[in-house]
Every structure is written in C-alpha cells, then in structure tokens.
Amino acid sequence: MVRHGLVAILVALIAGFGLVFALIGGISLSPLPLFFQIDIPGTVQGWRTLHIGMLTNGMLAILLGLVLGRVA
C-alpha cells in the first residue's frame, strides 16, 4: 500500500506540471527564456482536480498501509 501511495503521489507531481502549463498556456523552462505556446488538453479545473485528488489518495494509501501493518 505504501508503494502504491508513493506512485500516486508521483503521478500527482507530474499532474502538477500539467496544471502549471495549463495555467500559463504553454510550456516554459523557468531559468531559460524559452516559452513554447502549446494548447494543453483539458481544463485548468480538471488538472487541479487530478493534482489534488491524487495527492490526497496517495497520502491516504500510505496512511492506510502503515495503520494496517500495526492492526494485523
């Protein structure tokens, strides 16, 4: 369960990049003055839901895995 929770958090971190790119309307490499204007599929609300939802699901899976190890 802990491993699955960590994978869910990794997916949430990747979705966070999608959220930022959807907010600014393209892909930007921060230290470099490069900006690629690309239409990111989906809505900002959808990316936010994916990001926050996967973070909370990952934390819940980690917590559940740790608690079930002590209960059994």
RAZIRA-V903183 format. One record per backbone hydrogen bond with DSSP energy under -0.5 kcal/mol. NH is the residue of the N-H (numbers start at 0). CO is the residue of the C=O. Records with the same first field share a line. If there is no record, write none. Layout:
NH->CO + CO
This chain:
4->0
5->1
6->2
7->3
8->4
9->5
10->6
11->7
12->8
13->9
14->10
15->11
16->12
17->13
18->14
19->15
20->16
21->17
22->18
23->19
24->20
25->20
26->35
27->25
28->33
29->27
31->28
33->28 + 31
35->26
36->34
37->35
39->37
46->42
47->43
48->44
49->45
50->46
51->47
52->48
53->49
54->50
55->51
56->52
57->53
58->54
59->55
60->56
61->57
62->58
63->59
64->60
65->61
66->62
67->63
68->64
69->65 + 66
70->66
71->67
